[in-house]
Amino acid sequence: MRIYTRSGDKGQTSLIYGDRVAKNDLRVEAYGTCDEANSSIGVALSHLTKEEWNGKDSFIGAMHKIQTVLFHVGAELATPKGKEVKWQLKKEYIEWLEQQIDKWEAELPSLKNFILPSGHEASAAFHMARTIVRRAERVAVGLVDEINNPLVIKYLNRLSDLLFVAARYVNHHLGGEEVTLKPDV
């Protein structure tokens, strides 16, 4: 299979089921931003070396599950309204995110101040992924009447929460400094 098709050379792309839209269509922006977030999670994971992250395979497994689900969220966003979505986001995926948040947060010190994205490279990258997911959520909200599954927005909202906790979790376990916001700079 060739990686290039030349079908997008004039600024259009195909949604699932073949509908053609401009590459700057809000729907394309939404699923493209999910793809960007997915890549950013991959970058964050690439900063975790086996030596320093020994014994945390469940965390990595959780992130791979999130990447897979996020890929499918993008597919839902790429499916035109009223068309069948072959893989559909379920409420259980959101509940699973909440369970992960609670599990990881139980190991963290209480947050008493706003923090700046910083610390270990992986932590900073998870913060970057969080902000990209927030953007995906904002774009998806603009499509609320065009989305087949209303759980998509809820999933993105909860995923950004999870990535915030993941950033803190990594800093905590790898000795990264959590820099608190100083109101007067």
SULRA-V615566 format. One record per residue. N is the residue number from 1. RES is the residue in one small letter. PHI is phi in degrees with one decimal (* if undefined). BURIAL is 1 if it has 9 or more other C-alpha atoms within 8 Angstrom, else 0. D_CENTER is the distance of its C-alpha to the mean C-alpha in Angstrom with 1 decimal. Layout:
n->N res->RES phi->PHI burial->BURIAL d_center->D_CENTER
n->N res->RES phi->PHI burial->BURIAL d_center->D_CENTER
This chain:
n->1 res->m phi->* burial->0 d_center->28.3
n->2 res->r phi->-76.6 burial->0 d_center->28.1
n->3 res->i phi->-78.9 burial->0 d_center->24.8
n->4 res->y phi->-106.3 burial->0 d_center->26.3
n->5 res->t phi->-118.9 burial->0 d_center->27.7
n->6 res->r phi->70.7 burial->0 d_center->28.9
n->7 res->s phi->-73.7 burial->0 d_center->28.1
n->8 res->g phi->-102.7 burial->0 d_center->25.7
n->9 res->d phi->-65.9 burial->0 d_center->28.3
n->10 res->k phi->-107.9 burial->0 d_center->29.3
n->11 res->g phi->88.4 burial->0 d_center->25.9
n->12 res->q phi->-121.7 burial->1 d_center->25.1
n->13 res->t phi->-141.5 burial->1 d_center->22.8
n->14 res->s phi->-102.8 burial->1 d_center->22.8
n->15 res->l phi->-82.5 burial->1 d_center->20.6
n->16 res->i phi->-61.7 burial->1 d_center->20.9
n->17 res->y phi->81.3 burial->0 d_center->24.6
n->18 res->g phi->89.9 burial->0 d_center->25.6
n->19 res->d phi->-58.6 burial->0 d_center->25.6
n->20 res->r phi->-94.7 burial->0 d_center->25.8
n->21 res->v phi->-140.0 burial->1 d_center->24.0
n->22 res->a phi->-66.2 burial->0 d_center->23.9
n->23 res->k phi->-66.6 burial->1 d_center->21.0
n->24 res->n phi->-101.0 burial->0 d_center->20.4
n->25 res->d phi->-61.0 burial->0 d_center->20.3
n->26 res->l phi->-57.2 burial->1 d_center->17.8
n->27 res->r phi->-64.3 burial->1 d_center->16.5
n->28 res->v phi->-66.1 burial->1 d_center->16.0
n->29 res->e phi->-59.9 burial->1 d_center->14.3
n->30 res->a phi->-65.6 burial->1 d_center->11.8
n->31 res->y phi->-74.6 burial->1 d_center->11.0
n->32 res->g phi->-66.8 burial->1 d_center->11.5
n->33 res->t phi->-70.3 burial->1 d_center->8.8
n->34 res->c phi->-62.5 burial->1 d_center->6.3
n->35 res->d phi->-63.8 burial->1 d_center->8.3
n->36 res->e phi->-62.1 burial->1 d_center->8.3
n->37 res->a phi->-62.7 burial->1 d_center->4.7
n->38 res->n phi->-60.5 burial->1 d_center->5.6
n->39 res->s phi->-63.4 burial->0 d_center->8.8
n->40 res->s phi->-65.7 burial->1 d_center->8.0
n->41 res->i phi->-62.3 burial->1 d_center->7.0
n->42 res->g phi->-59.9 burial->0 d_center->10.2
n->43 res->v phi->-62.3 burial->1 d_center->12.0
n->44 res->a phi->-58.1 burial->1 d_center->11.5
n->45 res->l phi->-63.2 burial->1 d_center->12.8
n->46 res->s phi->-66.2 burial->0 d_center->15.6
n->47 res->h phi->-85.4 burial->0 d_center->16.9
n->48 res->l phi->-94.7 burial->1 d_center->17.7
n->49 res->t phi->-83.3 burial->0 d_center->21.2
n->50 res->k phi->-59.7 burial->0 d_center->22.8
n->51 res->e phi->-63.2 burial->0 d_center->25.6
n->52 res->e phi->-82.8 burial->0 d_center->23.8
n->53 res->w phi->-109.5 burial->1 d_center->21.2
n->54 res->n phi->-56.6 burial->0 d_center->23.9
n->55 res->g phi->87.6 burial->0 d_center->23.7
n->56 res->k phi->-109.4 burial->0 d_center->19.9
n->57 res->d phi->-60.2 burial->0 d_center->19.2
n->58 res->s phi->-66.5 burial->0 d_center->17.8
n->59 res->f phi->-65.0 burial->0 d_center->15.0
n->60 res->i phi->-62.7 burial->1 d_center->14.3
n->61 res->g phi->-60.1 burial->0 d_center->14.8
n->62 res->a phi->-62.9 burial->0 d_center->12.3
n->63 res->m phi->-66.1 burial->1 d_center->9.6
n->64 res->h phi->-66.3 burial->0 d_center->11.1
n->65 res->k phi->-62.7 burial->0 d_center->11.1
n->66 res->i phi->-60.8 burial->0 d_center->7.4
n->67 res->q phi->-60.8 burial->1 d_center->7.2
n->68 res->t phi->-65.2 burial->0 d_center->10.2
n->69 res->v phi->-64.1 burial->1 d_center->9.2
n->70 res->l phi->-62.4 burial->1 d_center->6.2
n->71 res->f phi->-60.9 burial->1 d_center->9.2
n->72 res->h phi->-70.0 burial->1 d_center->11.4
n->73 res->v phi->-60.2 burial->1 d_center->9.7
n->74 res->g phi->-59.4 burial->1 d_center->10.3
n->75 res->a phi->-64.7 burial->1 d_center->13.8
n->76 res->e phi->-63.3 burial->1 d_center->14.4
n->77 res->l phi->-68.1 burial->1 d_center->13.8
n->78 res->a phi->-87.8 burial->1 d_center->16.2
n->79 res->t phi->-97.8 burial->1 d_center->18.8
n->80 res->p phi->-59.5 burial->1 d_center->21.5
n->81 res->k phi->-53.1 burial->0 d_center->22.5
n->82 res->g phi->86.1 burial->0 d_center->25.0
n->83 res->k phi->-92.8 burial->0 d_center->24.2
n->84 res->e phi->-68.9 burial->0 d_center->23.5
n->85 res->v phi->-96.8 burial->0 d_center->19.9
n->86 res->k phi->-65.6 burial->0 d_center->20.6
n->87 res->w phi->-120.6 burial->0 d_center->17.6
n->88 res->q phi->-115.3 burial->0 d_center->16.7
n->89 res->l phi->-62.4 burial->1 d_center->14.1
n->90 res->k phi->-116.3 burial->0 d_center->16.3
n->91 res->k phi->-56.0 burial->0 d_center->16.7
n->92 res->e phi->-60.6 burial->0 d_center->16.8
n->93 res->y phi->-68.1 burial->1 d_center->13.1
n->94 res->i phi->-71.0 burial->1 d_center->12.6
n->95 res->e phi->-61.5 burial->0 d_center->15.6
n->96 res->w phi->-63.7 burial->0 d_center->14.4
n->97 res->l phi->-58.5 burial->1 d_center->11.4
n->98 res->e phi->-62.8 burial->1 d_center->14.3
n->99 res->q phi->-64.7 burial->0 d_center->16.5
n->100 res->q phi->-64.0 burial->1 d_center->14.3
n->101 res->i phi->-57.4 burial->1 d_center->14.0
n->102 res->d phi->-61.4 burial->0 d_center->17.8
n->103 res->k phi->-64.0 burial->0 d_center->18.6
n->104 res->w phi->-71.6 burial->1 d_center->17.1
n->105 res->e phi->-66.1 burial->1 d_center->18.2
n->106 res->a phi->-62.6 burial->0 d_center->21.7
n->107 res->e phi->-91.9 burial->0 d_center->22.1
n->108 res->l phi->-102.6 burial->1 d_center->21.3
n->109 res->p phi->-66.7 burial->0 d_center->23.9
n->110 res->s phi->-59.8 burial->0 d_center->23.8
n->111 res->l phi->-92.5 burial->0 d_center->22.2
n->112 res->k phi->-111.0 burial->0 d_center->25.1
n->113 res->n phi->-139.8 burial->0 d_center->24.0
n->114 res->f phi->-66.7 burial->0 d_center->21.2
n->115 res->i phi->-120.5 burial->0 d_center->19.8
n->116 res->l phi->-93.5 burial->0 d_center->19.1
n->117 res->p phi->-60.7 burial->1 d_center->16.2
n->118 res->s phi->-170.3 burial->1 d_center->18.4
n->119 res->g phi->93.1 burial->1 d_center->19.9
n->120 res->h phi->-59.8 burial->1 d_center->19.1
n->121 res->e phi->-55.4 burial->1 d_center->17.4
n->122 res->a phi->-65.2 burial->1 d_center->14.6
n->123 res->s phi->-62.2 burial->1 d_center->14.2
n->124 res->a phi->-60.6 burial->1 d_center->14.2
n->125 res->a phi->-69.1 burial->1 d_center->11.6
n->126 res->f phi->-66.1 burial->1 d_center->9.2
n->127 res->h phi->-62.6 burial->1 d_center->10.4
n->128 res->m phi->-62.4 burial->1 d_center->9.7
n->129 res->a phi->-59.7 burial->1 d_center->6.0
n->130 res->r phi->-59.6 burial->1 d_center->6.4
n->131 res->t phi->-69.4 burial->1 d_center->8.7
n->132 res->i phi->-69.8 burial->1 d_center->7.0
n->133 res->v phi->-63.7 burial->1 d_center->4.6
n->134 res->r phi->-60.3 burial->1 d_center->8.2
n->135 res->r phi->-66.2 burial->1 d_center->9.8
n->136 res->a phi->-58.8 burial->1 d_center->8.2
n->137 res->e phi->-63.3 burial->1 d_center->9.5
n->138 res->r phi->-61.2 burial->0 d_center->12.7
n->139 res->v phi->-66.7 burial->1 d_center->13.3
n->140 res->a phi->-62.4 burial->1 d_center->12.9
n->141 res->v phi->-60.1 burial->0 d_center->15.3
n->142 res->g phi->-67.2 burial->0 d_center->17.7
n->143 res->l phi->-108.1 burial->1 d_center->17.8
n->144 res->v phi->-50.0 burial->0 d_center->18.3
n->145 res->d phi->-82.1 burial->0 d_center->21.7
n->146 res->e phi->-109.0 burial->0 d_center->20.5
n->147 res->i phi->-88.0 burial->1 d_center->17.8
n->148 res->n phi->-68.0 burial->1 d_center->19.3
n->149 res->n phi->-123.2 burial->0 d_center->17.2
n->150 res->p phi->-65.6 burial->0 d_center->16.8
n->151 res->l phi->-69.4 burial->1 d_center->14.4
n->152 res->v phi->-58.0 burial->1 d_center->11.6
n->153 res->i phi->-65.8 burial->1 d_center->11.7
n->154 res->k phi->-62.5 burial->1 d_center->12.2
n->155 res->y phi->-61.9 burial->1 d_center->9.2
n->156 res->l phi->-62.5 burial->1 d_center->6.8
n->157 res->n phi->-61.0 burial->1 d_center->9.3
n->158 res->r phi->-69.0 burial->1 d_center->9.4
n->159 res->l phi->-63.3 burial->1 d_center->5.9
n->160 res->s phi->-64.7 burial->1 d_center->6.5
n->161 res->d phi->-61.6 burial->1 d_center->9.8
n->162 res->l phi->-61.7 burial->1 d_center->9.0
n->163 res->l phi->-66.7 burial->1 d_center->7.5
n->164 res->f phi->-62.4 burial->1 d_center->10.7
n->165 res->v phi->-66.0 burial->1 d_center->12.7
n->166 res->a phi->-60.3 burial->1 d_center->11.5
n->167 res->a phi->-61.2 burial->1 d_center->12.6
n->168 res->r phi->-67.4 burial->1 d_center->15.8
n->169 res->y phi->-60.9 burial->1 d_center->16.4
n->170 res->v phi->-63.5 burial->1 d_center->16.4
n->171 res->n phi->-58.0 burial->1 d_center->18.7
n->172 res->h phi->-61.3 burial->1 d_center->20.9
n->173 res->h phi->-81.8 burial->0 d_center->21.4
n->174 res->l phi->-113.0 burial->1 d_center->21.9
n->175 res->g phi->73.3 burial->0 d_center->24.0
n->176 res->g phi->-73.1 burial->1 d_center->21.9
n->177 res->e phi->-79.4 burial->0 d_center->23.2
n->178 res->e phi->-96.4 burial->1 d_center->21.5
n->179 res->v phi->-87.2 burial->1 d_center->23.0
n->180 res->t phi->-84.9 burial->0 d_center->23.9
n->181 res->l phi->-69.1 burial->0 d_center->24.2
n->182 res->k phi->-103.6 burial->0 d_center->27.8
n->183 res->p phi->-61.5 burial->0 d_center->28.8
n->184 res->d phi->-109.1 burial->0 d_center->31.8
n->185 res->v phi->-100.3 burial->0 d_center->31.2
